[in-house]
Amino acid sequence: MMSGIDGGDGMRRGGVMWLLIAVVLVVGVVVLVRSLTDPGAGTGSRGSSAMEILEDRFARGAVDREEFEERGRGLQS
């Protein structure tokens, strides 16, 4: 078929370009929001200190009181 004068191919390419632009914008907004709401994003750190991690593990029952106190003393010294 003819393309060029009637704009058939141009309309399809233009639609794909707008779709790609929309996807890039959405991904950019998601990355921006996540980086602003998660202070440790992208640094390899989750923003938690060793004591906070130990407290979380104790709260979940992953460590008992004796181990919690022993490790807590080790972190404080």
C-alpha positions in Angstrom: 0.0 0.0 0.0 0.9 3.6 -0.1 2.6 5.2 2.8 4.0 8.7 3.0 1.3 11.0 1.6 -1.6 9.4 3.6 0.5 9.3 6.7 -0.3 5.6 7.6 3.2 4.6 8.7 3.8 8.0 10.3 0.8 7.6 12.5 1.9 4.2 13.7 5.4 5.4 14.4 4.1 8.5 16.2 1.8 6.4 18.4 4.7 4.1 19.3 6.9 7.1 20.2 4.2 8.6 22.4 3.8 5.2 24.1 7.6 5.0 24.7 7.6 8.6 26.1 4.8 7.8 28.5 6.6 4.7 29.7 9.8 6.6 30.3 7.9 9.3 32.2 6.1 6.8 34.4 9.3 4.9 35.2 11.0 8.2 36.0 8.3 9.3 38.4 8.3 5.9 40.1 12.1 6.1 40.6 11.9 9.6 41.8 9.2 8.9 44.4 11.0 5.8 45.6 14.3 7.6 46.0 12.6 10.5 48.0 10.6 8.1 50.3 13.4 5.6 50.9 16.5 7.4 52.2 18.7 4.3 51.8 17.7 3.6 48.2 20.5 3.0 45.8 23.2 3.1 48.6 23.1 -0.6 49.4 22.0 0.4 52.9 18.5 0.2 54.1 19.0 3.1 56.5 19.0 0.8 59.6 21.7 0.6 62.2 23.0 -2.7 63.5 21.1 -2.2 66.7 17.8 -1.6 64.8 18.4 -4.8 62.8 19.0 -6.7 66.0 15.9 -5.3 67.6 13.9 -6.3 64.6 15.2 -9.8 64.7 14.4 -10.0 68.4 10.9 -8.8 67.8 10.4 -11.4 65.1 11.7 -14.1 67.4 14.8 -14.9 65.3 17.0 -14.4 68.4 16.2 -15.1 72.0 16.7 -12.7 74.9 20.1 -14.0 75.9 21.5 -13.7 72.4 19.9 -10.3 72.0 21.5 -9.0 75.2 24.9 -10.5 74.3 24.9 -9.0 70.9 23.6 -5.7 72.1 26.5 -5.5 74.6 28.9 -6.3 71.8 27.4 -3.5 69.6 27.6 -0.9 72.4 31.3 -1.5 73.2 
